[in-house]
Amino acid sequence: MSYLRLEKAVMTNLEESLRRELLRTNRSGAYSSSTLVDCNTRKYHGLLVVPVPELDDDNHVLLSSLDCTVIQHGAEFNLGLHKYQGNNYSPKGHKYIREFSCDVVPTTVYRVGGVVLKRETIFQCYEDRILIRYTLEDAHSATTLRFRPFLAFRSVRQFTHENSTASREYHEVDNGIKTCMYAGYPDLYMQFNKKNEFHFQPDWYRGVEYPKEQERGYASNEDLYVPGYFEMSIKKGESIIFAASTKSIRSNTLKSLFQKEIDVRQPRDNFYHCLVAAAHQFHNRQPNDDRYLLAGYPWFKARARDTFIALPGLTLAIDEQDYFELVMQTAEKGLREYMEGKPLSVKIYEIEHPDVPLWAVWAIQQYAKVVGKEQAHKKYGKLLCDIVKYIHAGSNDNMRLDDNGLLYANGRDRAITWMNSTANGRPVVPRSGYIVEFNALWYNALRFCAALETEFGDAKFAAKLEKQAEKCQTAFVDTFLNEYGYLLDYVDGNIMDWSVRPNMIFAVAFDYSPLNQSQKKSVVDVCTRELLTPKGLRSLSPKSGGYNPMYVGPQTQRDYAYHQGTAWPWLGGFYMEACLKLYKRTRLSFIERQMVGYEDEMNYHALGTISELFDGNPPFHGRGAMAFAMNVAEILRTLKLIEKYTYQK
């Protein structure tokens, strides 16, 4: 039986099938995404969604969807599905679905009377092209297929509406047409591997509604343009391949191209393989060969902090050291440009946040565990020293090193940590002053750099770092550890945040901790009692004021819940690492049971990947972005840690 397989009962029940999404990406940042029944529920959904750098920095929906109609004896059976205003669904093609599976490529089997039609979808790895193969597996009489494309030509952040500006012009190309609705956009090529007839029948389909946008308090309606339809006959056992792209292709190559793309796909036949495939979806390669990790889909770009936190899990944990080095090469260029006050030549966002260089040190530290300290020092030793010197000199406009050895950063007016939600222009969680994970990162960086320099570099510099680390350690414990056995989240003068938050777990999880064993155990115990869920650590304890675990409703309501009780799997990764470091193999079965909570997600929300965040209360629904890099990364890194401790003598 397929690992990712859903029966007819689930697929034909819209309450079940519409909450499950599919995501397929390529390396340029383009993607194809919808629900399992091909009913778009987000403005970000689309069959072909591509970056258009000539216009802006966003993705753009060119081809929203493609309706396929089966015609026999003059009777038409439309397999499409759209939601319109007033909770109306049309044409309700989901009722013909017999089964869905996704082990290699998303495959839907439809049954219409005696007709059995299989639909397989694939997104080409290195081109902005969606390929769909329709195979007539059974039919008892002459069968015709009709394909009706729904066009949007708009940013993922906007909607399109009926207008007189949209161009109706089209040109015939090899077994298809090309068209472009607005100036500045690339042509959209729609082609088949078989000769067909295109019937020009332009019309607008009005009032298409996206319930996900409605739930989030946004505008949710648009009109989609249909230029006409393609029609062709199909015989039993025959396959027809449709391609949509910004480039033309020779139609007689589509059959071999589809098979070639299938051959390079790794089957999603178990939990681990799903995560590996999900990890590759975040890869991004620009025309100048810069390599990035996108923070998530469908709306995130490459963010600096996310890059360094996700990098080890998305590369080293799956034995892809080469891609770690490629991404780090681009990221190092950006880091150096920022530290030297030069304009950024890379597309990495939020690199100015004070903790970003410290997370870069942590990422290199994970690299050293794989390749060895000597090689890590040879490749990144200078960068590590430059980062430490940069921080020591107080060169970041919003972070300084105080005489007590701790880092101070001002986050009262602007969010500067990963807890970055804002409302009315102000941080919802104004973490400021001595921030607990900033200083845990700083202590870890000092010790790690000192160890490398002692062995392979400048021993005098290493001695200075050790002395600095000792001062930091004393101040860390004095400042953050309270009488209840957990760590304050931040301390700013007389302001002490006593909220029980997950940021203290880093002080236990890092290789170099300022805490002793007893203090570590106390922190882990508090996290276990108050923050642990099957989907990671809560961002705030239910016992703390302001607990708001449900990430639902309009934007402002969600902003206030974003870091006030929601659960985050990537935090769970650091929690599980802390447990294994403290209790070794005695906690293995406990950690393995925690992983079951993530495997359950493979068949929910976005199939085969992990959502951005989860409600902090049962039943822990997935929310936010359909795929989030740091979550996938930390689950993969945890699996690698489980393997390490399982076979450790």
Residue pairs with C-beta under 8 A, 6 or more apart in sequence:
2 101
2 102
2 103
2 269
3 103
3 268
3 269
3 270
3 274
3 602
4 101
4 102
4 103
4 268
4 274
4 602
4 603
4 607
4 608
5 99
5 100
5 101
5 102
5 103
6 17
6 20
6 36
6 99
6 100
6 101
6 603
7 99
8 97
8 98
8 99
10 16
10 17
11 17
11 36
11 37
11 94
11 97
11 99
11 100
11 108
12 94
12 95
12 97
14 37
14 39
14 89
14 94
17 35
17 36
17 37
17 94
18 35
18 37
18 39
18 41
18 211
19 35
19 604
19 605
20 35
20 36
20 603
20 604
20 605
20 606
20 607
21 33
21 34
21 35
21 36
21 41
21 45
21 605
21 606
21 607
21 626
22 32
22 33
22 34
22 35
22 36
22 102
22 106
22 606
22 607
23 31
23 32
23 33
23 281
23 297
23 298
23 606
23 609
23 626
23 627
24 31
24 32
24 33
24 106
24 121
24 122
24 123
24 130
24 281
25 31
25 32
25 123
25 281
25 282
25 297
26 123
26 124
26 125
26 126
26 127
26 128
27 125
27 126
27 283
27 284
27 285
28 50
28 51
28 126
28 128
28 284
28 285
28 286
29 51
29 59
29 284
29 294
30 48
30 49
30 50
30 51
30 59
30 123
30 128
31 49
31 59
31 123
31 297
31 298
32 46
32 47
32 48
32 49
32 121
32 123
32 130
33 42
33 44
33 45
33 46
33 49
33 297
33 298
33 626
34 40
34 41
34 45
34 46
34 47
34 65
35 41
35 45
36 100
36 106
36 108
36 607
37 81
37 93
37 94
37 97
38 65
38 80
38 81
38 93
38 108
39 81
39 82
39 83
39 89
39 94
40 46
40 64
40 65
40 82
40 208
40 210
41 83
41 210
41 211
41 212
42 210
42 212
42 213
42 298
43 61
43 156
43 157
43 158
43 159
43 210
43 213
43 218
43 220
43 222
44 59
44 61
44 156
44 298
44 299
45 61
45 64
45 210
45 298
46 61
46 62
46 63
46 64
46 65
46 152
46 156
47 63
47 64
47 65
47 66
47 130
47 244
48 61
48 62
48 63
48 128
48 129
48 130
48 188
48 244
48 245
49 59
49 60
49 61
49 62
49 156
49 298
50 59
50 60
50 62
50 128
50 186
50 246
51 57
51 58
51 59
51 60
52 58
52 59
52 60
52 184
52 185
52 186
54 184
55 155
55 184
55 185
56 155
57 301
58 155
58 156
58 157
59 155
59 156
59 298
60 153
60 154
60 155
60 156
60 185
61 152
61 153
61 154
61 155
61 156
62 151
62 152
62 153
62 185
62 186
62 188
62 244
62 246
63 130
63 149
63 150
63 151
63 152
63 188
63 190
63 244
64 150
64 151
64 152
64 224
65 80
65 82
65 149
65 150
65 224
66 80
66 132
66 147
66 148
66 149
66 150
66 242
66 244
67 78
67 79
67 80
67 91
67 93
67 147
67 148
67 150
68 78
68 79
68 80
68 117
68 119
68 134
68 145
68 146
68 147
69 76
69 77
69 78
69 79
69 80
69 145
69 146
69 147
69 148
70 76
70 77
70 79
70 110
70 112
70 115
70 117
70 143
70 144
70 145
71 77
71 143
71 144
71 145
71 146
72 112
72 113
72 115
72 139
72 141
72 142
72 143
72 144
73 141
76 146
77 93
77 96
77 112
77 113
77 115
78 91
78 93
79 93
79 96
79 110
79 112
79 117
79 119
80 91
80 93
80 148
81 89
81 90
81 91
81 92
81 93
81 94
82 89
82 90
82 91
82 150
82 205
82 208
83 89
83 208
83 209
83 210
83 211
84 90
84 207
84 208
84 209
85 207
85 209
85 221
93 110
96 110
96 111
96 112
97 108
97 109
97 110
98 109
98 110
98 111
98 116
99 108
99 109
100 106
100 107
100 108
100 109
101 107
102 268
102 607
102 608
103 267
103 268
103 269
104 262
104 265
104 267
104 268
105 120
105 121
105 122
105 262
105 265
106 120
106 121
107 118
107 119
107 120
107 121
108 118
108 119
109 116
109 117
109 118
109 119
109 137
110 116
110 117
110 118
110 119
111 117
114 138
114 139
114 140
114 141
115 136
115 138
115 139
115 143
116 136
116 137
116 138
116 139
117 134
117 135
117 136
117 137
118 133
118 134
118 135
118 137
119 132
119 133
119 134
120 132
120 133
120 135
121 130
121 131
121 132
121 133
122 130
122 131
122 132
122 133
122 258
122 261
122 262
122 265
123 129
123 130
123 131
124 130
124 131
124 245
124 257
124 261
125 261
125 264
127 245
127 247
128 245
128 246
128 247
129 243
129 244
129 245
129 246
129 247
129 249
130 243
130 244
130 245
131 241
131 242
131 243
131 254
131 257
131 258
131 261
132 241
132 242
132 243
133 239
133 240
133 241
133 242
133 258
134 145
134 234
134 239
134 240
134 241
134 242
135 237
135 238
135 239
135 240
136 143
136 234
136 235
136 236
136 237
136 238
136 239
137 236
137 237
138 236
139 235
139 236
142 233
143 233
143 234
143 235
143 236
144 231
144 232
144 233
144 234
145 231
145 232
145 233
145 234
145 240
146 229
146 230
146 231
147 229
147 230
147 231
147 242
148 226
148 228
148 229
148 230
149 190
149 226
149 227
149 229
149 244
150 205
150 224
150 225
150 226
151 179
151 181
151 188
151 224
151 225
151 226
151 227
152 160
152 222
152 224
152 225
153 160
153 166
153 180
153 181
153 182
153 185
153 188
153 225
154 160
154 222
156 298
156 299
159 219
159 221
159 222
160 166
160 222
160 223
160 224
160 225
161 222
161 223
162 204
162 206
162 223
162 225
165 182
166 181
166 182
166 225
167 179
167 180
167 181
167 182
168 202
168 227
169 179
169 180
170 177
170 178
170 179
170 198
170 200
170 227
171 177
171 178
171 179
172 198
173 189
173 191
173 248
174 191
174 248
174 249
174 250
174 251
175 191
175 192
175 193
175 194
175 195
175 196
175 251
176 189
176 190
176 191
176 192
176 196
176 198
176 230
176 243
176 251
177 189
177 190
177 198
177 227
178 187
178 188
178 189
178 190
178 248
179 187
179 188
179 190
179 227
180 186
180 187
180 188
181 225
186 246
187 246
188 244
188 245
188 246
189 243
189 244
189 245
189 246
189 247
189 248
189 249
190 230
190 242
190 243
190 244
191 242
191 243
191 244
191 248
191 249
191 251
191 254
192 230
192 232
192 240
192 241
192 242
192 243
192 251
192 254
193 240
193 241
193 243
193 251
193 252
193 254
193 255
194 232
194 240
194 251
195 232
196 230
196 231
196 232
197 230
197 231
197 232
198 228
198 229
198 230
199 228
199 229
199 230
199 231
200 227
200 228
201 226
201 227
201 228
201 229
202 225
202 226
202 227
202 228
203 225
203 226
204 223
204 224
204 225
204 226
205 223
205 224
205 225
205 226
206 223
207 221
207 223
208 221
208 222
208 223
208 224
209 220
209 221
210 220
210 221
210 222
211 220
213 219
213 220
214 220
215 552
215 553
216 553
216 554
216 555
216 558
217 553
217 554
217 555
217 557
218 555
232 240
234 240
239 255
241 254
241 255
241 258
243 249
243 251
243 254
249 257
265 277
266 273
266 276
266 277
267 273
268 274
268 277
268 608
271 595
271 598
271 599
271 602
272 639
274 602
274 608
274 609
275 609
275 632
275 635
275 636
275 639
276 318
276 636
277 608
278 608
278 609
278 610
278 627
278 632
279 313
279 314
279 315
279 318
279 632
279 633
279 636
281 297
281 609
281 627
282 293
282 294
282 295
282 296
282 297
282 310
282 314
282 627
282 629
282 632
283 291
283 292
283 293
283 294
283 323
284 291
284 292
284 293
284 294
284 302
285 291
285 292
286 292
286 347
290 330
290 333
290 346
290 347
291 323
291 326
291 327
291 329
291 330
292 302
292 307
292 327
292 330
292 347
292 348
293 302
293 306
293 307
293 310
293 311
293 314
293 327
293 629
294 300
294 301
294 302
294 629
295 301
295 302
295 303
295 306
295 307
295 310
295 628
295 629
295 630
296 306
296 612
296 625
296 626
296 627
296 628
296 629
297 625
297 626
297 627
298 625
298 626
299 625
300 306
300 625
300 628
300 629
301 347
301 349
302 347
302 348
302 349
303 348
303 349
303 350
304 331
304 334
304 348
304 349
304 350
304 351
304 353
304 356
304 359
305 350
305 353
305 355
305 356
305 359
305 418
306 629
306 630
307 327
307 331
307 348
308 331
308 356
308 359
308 360
308 362
308 363
309 359
309 362
309 363
309 570
309 630
309 633
309 634
310 570
310 629
310 630
310 632
310 633
310 634
311 324
311 327
311 328
311 331
311 363
311 366
311 633
312 324
312 363
312 366
312 367
312 633
312 637
313 573
313 630
313 632
313 633
313 634
313 635
313 636
313 637
314 320
314 323
314 629
314 632
314 633
314 636
315 321
315 323
315 324
315 327
316 324
316 366
316 367
316 369
316 370
316 637
316 640
317 633
317 636
317 637
317 639
317 640
318 636
321 367
321 370
321 371
324 367
325 379
328 363
328 364
328 367
328 380
330 346
330 348
331 346
331 348
331 360
332 360
332 380
332 383
333 345
333 346
334 344
334 345
334 346
334 348
334 351
335 351
335 356
335 357
335 360
335 383
335 387
336 383
336 386
337 343
337 344
337 345
337 346
338 344
338 351
338 352
339 357
339 386
339 387
339 390
339 395
344 351
350 356
352 396
352 397
352 398
353 416
353 417
354 396
354 398
354 399
354 407
354 409
354 416
354 438
355 416
355 417
355 435
355 437
355 438
355 441
357 387
357 390
357 391
358 387
358 391
358 438
358 441
358 442
358 444
358 445
359 441
360 383
360 387
361 384
361 387
361 388
361 441
361 444
361 445
361 448
361 449
362 441
362 444
362 445
362 510
364 376
364 380
364 383
364 384
365 444
365 448
365 511
366 637
367 376
367 380
368 375
368 376
368 377
368 448
368 452
373 451
373 452
373 455
373 456
374 455
374 456
376 452
377 384
377 452
377 455
377 456
377 457
378 456
381 452
381 453
381 456
381 457
384 445
384 448
384 449
384 452
385 449
385 453
385 457
385 458
385 461
387 445
388 445
388 446
388 449
388 465
390 396
391 399
391 401
391 407
391 442
391 445
392 401
392 468
394 400
394 401
398 409
398 410
398 414
398 416
399 407
399 408
399 409
399 438
400 407
400 408
400 409
401 407
401 408
402 408
404 471
404 475
404 479
405 468
405 471
405 472
405 473
405 474
405 475
405 476
406 434
406 439
406 442
406 472
406 475
406 476
406 479
407 434
407 435
407 438
407 439
407 442
408 433
408 434
409 416
409 432
409 433
409 435
409 438
410 416
410 432
410 433
411 417
411 427
411 430
411 431
411 432
411 433
411 435
411 490
412 427
412 430
412 432
412 492
413 426
413 427
413 430
414 427
415 421
415 422
415 427
415 428
415 429
415 430
415 431
416 431
417 431
417 435
417 437
417 438
417 503
419 427
419 428
419 429
419 431
419 503
419 539
419 562
419 563
420 427
421 427
421 428
421 429
421 559
421 560
421 562
421 563
422 428
422 559
423 556
423 559
423 560
428 559
428 560
428 562
428 563
428 564
429 563
429 564
431 489
431 490
431 497
432 490
432 492
432 495
433 490
433 491
433 492
433 493
433 495
434 479
434 480
434 490
434 491
434 492
435 489
435 490
435 503
436 480
436 487
436 488
436 489
436 490
436 503
436 504
436 506
436 507
437 503
437 504
437 506
437 507
439 472
439 476
439 479
439 480
439 514
440 476
440 506
440 507
440 510
440 513
440 514
441 506
441 510
442 472
443 469
443 472
443 473
443 476
443 510
443 512
443 513
443 514
444 510
444 511
444 512
444 513
446 465
446 466
446 468
446 469
446 472
446 512
447 465
447 466
447 469
447 511
447 512
448 511
448 512
449 462
449 465
450 462
450 463
450 465
450 466
450 469
451 462
452 462
453 459
453 461
453 462
453 465
454 462
469 512
472 514
473 514
476 507
476 514
477 514
477 515
477 519
479 488
479 491
480 487
480 488
480 491
480 504
480 507
481 487
481 488
481 515
481 519
482 488
482 498
484 526
485 519
485 522
485 523
485 525
485 526
486 500
486 504
486 522
486 523
486 526
486 527
487 503
487 504
487 507
487 523
488 496
488 497
488 498
489 497
489 498
489 499
489 501
489 503
489 504
490 496
490 497
491 497
498 544
499 540
499 541
499 544
499 545
499 546
500 526
500 530
500 531
500 540
500 541
500 543
500 544
501 531
501 539
501 540
501 541
501 544
502 527
502 531
502 537
502 538
502 539
502 568
502 571
502 575
504 523
504 526
504 527
505 523
505 524
505 527
505 537
505 571
505 574
505 575
505 578
506 574
507 513
507 514
507 515
507 520
507 523
508 515
508 520
508 523
508 524
508 578
508 581
508 582
509 574
509 575
509 577
509 578
509 581
513 520
515 523
517 582
520 578
520 582
521 582
523 578
524 575
524 578
524 579
524 582
527 537
527 575
527 578
530 538
530 541
530 542
530 543
531 537
531 538
531 541
531 575
532 538
532 572
532 575
533 567
533 597
533 614
533 616
533 620
534 594
534 596
534 597
534 600
534 620
535 567
535 568
535 569
535 572
535 597
535 598
535 601
535 614
535 620
535 622
536 567
536 568
536 569
536 570
536 571
536 572
536 573
536 575
536 614
536 631
537 567
537 568
537 571
537 572
537 575
538 549
538 565
538 566
538 567
538 616
539 562
539 563
539 564
539 565
539 566
539 567
539 568
539 571
539 616
540 546
540 547
540 548
540 563
540 564
540 565
540 616
541 547
542 549
542 565
542 616
546 564
547 564
547 565
547 616
548 560
548 561
548 564
548 565
549 561
549 564
549 565
549 566
549 567
549 615
549 616
549 617
550 561
550 615
550 616
550 617
551 558
551 561
551 562
551 566
551 613
551 615
551 623
551 624
552 558
552 561
552 615
552 623
562 613
565 616
565 617
566 613
566 614
566 615
566 616
566 623
567 613
567 614
567 615
567 616
567 620
568 613
568 614
568 631
569 598
569 610
569 614
569 628
569 631
569 634
569 635
570 628
570 630
570 631
570 633
570 634
571 634
572 594
572 634
572 638
573 633
573 634
573 635
573 637
573 638
574 634
576 591
576 594
576 638
576 641
577 637
577 638
577 641
579 587
579 590
579 591
580 587
580 588
580 591
580 641
580 642
580 645
584 645
584 648
585 645
585 646
585 648
588 642
588 645
588 646
591 638
591 641
591 642
592 642
595 635
595 638
595 639
595 642
597 620
598 610
598 635
601 610
601 611
601 622
602 608
604 622
605 611
605 622
605 626
606 626
606 627
609 626
609 627
609 632
610 622
610 627
610 628
610 631
610 632
610 635
611 622
611 623
611 624
611 625
611 626
611 627
611 628
611 631
612 622
612 623
612 624
612 625
612 626
612 627
612 628
612 631
613 622
613 623
613 624
613 628
614 620
614 621
614 622
614 623
615 621
615 623
